[in-house]
Amino acid sequence: KKKKDSTYTSSEKDTEAGANAAEAARQKKDPELPWTPEDIFGQIHQAPIPDEMRGNILLIEVGGVDHGWVLDFTGDTNKDDTVVVSRYKIGVFNQSHSKKAPKGPSFTPQDSHLDKSWPWIWYKDRKIFSKIETGKLKDMVAYVTGKIALTGDTSKWDGIESCWNEAKERVLDNKRKAQISMGDDVGAGVNTTLYESDEDEDDDEEDDADEEARIMALFAPEVEPTDPRKKEFWMRHFGTDALVSSYLFVLSSIFYTLLCYRNFSIFQLAATFTSKEEYIKYANLMATVFASLFNVIASAYFVKMSYPETMMIMAYRTMTVDPKSMTFAERYFTANEMLTAIWFYVGGGLILPLLSVAVFELIVLDLPHQAFTQLLKMLGCVLGSSIFILSSLPESLRANNGRGSSYVFDSCVIPLLRLEKDTARMAFWTKHLGSDALFVVWSFAASGVLGGIFVTGLVVASPFSIDAWFIFWAIFPFTIGSFLFVRSSYPETMNSSIFFSSSSVSEEIEGESTPLLSQV
């Protein structure tokens, strides 16, 4: 990073002057909004650097504004060890307020010291910025509907909240003082919505109309590609890591079903059914076959969920539909595709088979001890998979402003790793295990690694064994898919692909560019 003194250079002064002139012209033309980036960033400038933000540099752009903001939390650019906010001229700027989200920050040659890899956020326009700050629009909803875009390491923004809110408080204090000096009755304080007109409210209603249709237009092609000879077909169905991983899960589940049916058929042909032990094994093998079929169905739901438009609509509904308004079945079983898939895995793949075997052993075979053992297995499976279910509940997905619940991180990871007073390590582990959903996908990856190592050794030791190869194909695709699933779970790489370039993915989506498909 290029070191700079706290005083502006001549080029920076020109940039700042140009930005201020553009802002003055805008204020004459446009109605005043409750919150503006100039107000907030003006108060962040020269504020003390929060410990959790030290060392970060953030970039911010707003549609319709030809200058971006640099928020420097390094403490290297001045002697006061405070935040330095400066402006840069956007290299590729569309003054017509294009609805297409840019793919990342754009600089002019005079700002060559800036780095495109720094965390960057783009707001569609000033109105969207203000609506998010007033709480009328949740940032997660804005994210999935293409009204904000992000690139870079999004975890770098996590510690800015306190600094940001303190800046807003200072803005409000200044407005109160301004009203007092003009003799206005401030009453209970400044209302941040006092500048909004009826026209603004009508525009808000228009913007909020049918957001799901907007998401479909953003993320789904106008014409579904059906010709497998063309690249568009493969981009549509394998164009993101989430899609590839879900199809690999399907492949694993199919081979697992074939393996289970093979074992069941071999036993059925060889069994004489002269002892209860044979009936017990027969029941368990049959239950395994049915469980494997539910795994196939669950994997199919993962495929459905992994298409960008389905994933974004799911996120939008999560943030906009109150769980209290749902029925019991919706809230705890069918609220979203992830929850439905998990219940197929847990309910159909574990609970029902084990419960059926327990009932068979108790009623038909009159073996209460065996039945009780099966019920204990079922209980253990339910407890072991409870975090999978918990992380997919609508209230869990809504927690922490859309980042997801963090029960495991708060109750286990922090105390076990003693992260309470270690800011640097806390930031690292928060990024990778800070939500229950991330804990689940990393659990998938860990089990995938162990399984992959096992089956690789199995086929190396027995290269001519049919059973060994069945087991290999039932597990190894899951191993690869679990890693892709992890990658697709991070905001900066969601809906992107390691196999296709970001530009290729974006070009295959008809309509507007999206904030997520340009983040490889």
Secondary structure as the mmCIF struct_conf table of DSSP 4:
data_model
#
loop_
_struct_conf.conf_type_id
_struct_conf.id
_struct_conf.beg_label_comp_id
_struct_conf.beg_label_asym_id
_struct_conf.beg_label_seq_id
_struct_conf.end_label_comp_id
_struct_conf.end_label_asym_id
_struct_conf.end_label_seq_id
BEND BEND1 SER A 6 THR A 7
HELX_LH_PP_P HELX_LH_PP_P1 TYR A 8 THR A 9
HELX_RH_AL_P HELX_RH_AL_P1 SER A 10 LYS A 29
BEND BEND2 ASP A 30 ASP A 30
HELX_LH_PP_P HELX_LH_PP_P2 PRO A 31 LEU A 33
BEND BEND3 PRO A 34 PRO A 34
HELX_RH_AL_P HELX_RH_AL_P2 PRO A 37 ILE A 44
TURN_TY1_P TURN_TY1_P1 HIS A 45 GLN A 46
HELX_LH_PP_P HELX_LH_PP_P3 ALA A 47 ALA A 47
STRN STRN1 PRO A 48 PRO A 48
HELX_LH_PP_P HELX_LH_PP_P4 ILE A 49 PRO A 50
HELX_RH_3T_P HELX_RH_3T_P1 ASP A 51 MET A 53
TURN_TY1_P TURN_TY1_P2 ARG A 54 GLY A 55
STRN STRN2 ILE A 57 VAL A 62
TURN_TY1_P TURN_TY1_P3 GLY A 63 GLY A 64
BEND BEND4 ASP A 66 ASP A 66
STRN STRN3 HIS A 67 ASP A 72
BEND BEND5 THR A 74 GLY A 75
BEND BEND6 THR A 77 ASP A 80
STRN STRN4 THR A 82 THR A 82
STRN STRN5 VAL A 84 LYS A 89
STRN STRN6 ILE A 90 ILE A 90
BEND BEND7 GLY A 91 VAL A 92
TURN_TY1_P TURN_TY1_P4 GLN A 95 SER A 96
BEND BEND8 LYS A 99 LYS A 100
HELX_LH_PP_P HELX_LH_PP_P5 ALA A 101 PRO A 102
BEND BEND9 LYS A 103 GLY A 104
STRN STRN7 PHE A 107 PHE A 107
HELX_RH_3T_P HELX_RH_3T_P2 PRO A 109 ASP A 111
TURN_TY1_P TURN_TY1_P5 SER A 112 HIS A 113
BEND BEND10 LEU A 114 LEU A 114
TURN_TY1_P TURN_TY1_P6 LYS A 116 SER A 117
BEND BEND11 TRP A 118 TRP A 118
STRN STRN8 TRP A 120 TYR A 123
BEND BEND12 LYS A 124 LYS A 124
HELX_RH_AL_P HELX_RH_AL_P3 ARG A 126 THR A 134
TURN_TY1_P TURN_TY1_P7 GLY A 135 GLY A 135
BEND BEND13 LYS A 136 LEU A 137
HELX_RH_AL_P HELX_RH_AL_P4 ASP A 139 VAL A 144
TURN_TY1_P TURN_TY1_P8 THR A 145 GLY A 146
BEND BEND14 LYS A 147 LYS A 147
STRN STRN9 ILE A 148 THR A 151
BEND BEND15 GLY A 152 GLY A 152
HELX_RH_3T_P HELX_RH_3T_P3 THR A 154 ILE A 160
HELX_RH_AL_P HELX_RH_AL_P5 GLU A 161 SER A 181
TURN_TY1_P TURN_TY1_P9 MET A 182 GLY A 183
TURN_TY1_P TURN_TY1_P10 GLY A 187 ALA A 188
BEND BEND16 GLY A 189 GLY A 189
TURN_TY1_P TURN_TY1_P11 THR A 192 TYR A 195
HELX_RH_AL_P HELX_RH_AL_P6 ASP A 198 ASP A 208
TURN_TY1_P TURN_TY1_P12 ALA A 209 ASP A 210
HELX_RH_AL_P HELX_RH_AL_P7 GLU A 211 PHE A 219
BEND BEND17 ALA A 220 ALA A 220
BEND BEND18 GLU A 222 VAL A 223
TURN_TY1_P TURN_TY1_P13 PRO A 228 ARG A 229
BEND BEND19 LYS A 230 LYS A 230
HELX_RH_AL_P HELX_RH_AL_P8 LYS A 231 PHE A 238
BEND BEND20 GLY A 239 THR A 240
HELX_RH_AL_P HELX_RH_AL_P9 ASP A 241 ALA A 270
BEND BEND21 SER A 275 SER A 275
HELX_RH_AL_P HELX_RH_AL_P10 LYS A 276 SER A 306
BEND BEND22 TYR A 307 TYR A 307
HELX_RH_AL_P HELX_RH_AL_P11 PRO A 308 THR A 320
BEND BEND23 VAL A 321 VAL A 321
HELX_RH_3T_P HELX_RH_3T_P4 PRO A 323 SER A 325
BEND BEND24 MET A 326 MET A 326
HELX_RH_AL_P HELX_RH_AL_P12 PHE A 328 ALA A 329
HELX_RH_PI_P HELX_RH_PI_P1 GLU A 330 THR A 334
BEND BEND25 ALA A 335 ASN A 336
HELX_RH_AL_P HELX_RH_AL_P13 GLU A 337 TRP A 343
HELX_RH_PI_P HELX_RH_PI_P2 PHE A 344 ILE A 351
HELX_RH_AL_P HELX_RH_AL_P14 LEU A 352 VAL A 359
HELX_RH_PI_P HELX_RH_PI_P3 PHE A 360 VAL A 364
BEND BEND26 LEU A 365 LEU A 365
HELX_RH_AL_P HELX_RH_AL_P15 PRO A 368 GLY A 384
TURN_TY1_P TURN_TY1_P14 SER A 385 SER A 385
HELX_RH_AL_P HELX_RH_AL_P16 SER A 386 SER A 392
BEND BEND27 LEU A 393 LEU A 393
HELX_RH_AL_P HELX_RH_AL_P17 PRO A 394 GLY A 402
TURN_TY1_P TURN_TY1_P15 ARG A 403 ARG A 403
HELX_RH_AL_P HELX_RH_AL_P18 TYR A 407 VAL A 408
HELX_RH_PI_P HELX_RH_PI_P4 PHE A 409 VAL A 413
HELX_RH_AL_P HELX_RH_AL_P19 ILE A 414 LEU A 417
TURN_TY1_P TURN_TY1_P16 ARG A 418 ARG A 418
TURN_TY1_P TURN_TY1_P17 GLU A 420 LYS A 421
HELX_RH_AL_P HELX_RH_AL_P20 THR A 423 LEU A 433
BEND BEND28 GLY A 434 SER A 435
HELX_RH_AL_P HELX_RH_AL_P21 ASP A 436 ALA A 461
TURN_TY1_P TURN_TY1_P18 PRO A 463 PHE A 464
HELX_RH_AL_P HELX_RH_AL_P22 ILE A 466 ARG A 487
TURN_TY1_P TURN_TY1_P19 SER A 488 SER A 489
BEND BEND29 TYR A 490 TYR A 490
HELX_RH_3T_P HELX_RH_3T_P5 PRO A 491 THR A 493
TURN_TY1_P TURN_TY1_P20 MET A 494 ASN A 495
BEND BEND30 ILE A 498 PHE A 500
HELX_RH_AL_P HELX_RH_AL_P23 SER A 502 GLU A 508
BEND BEND31 ILE A 509 ILE A 509
BEND BEND32 GLY A 511 GLU A 512
BEND BEND33 PRO A 515 LEU A 516
TURN_TY1_P TURN_TY1_P21 LEU A 517 SER A 518
#
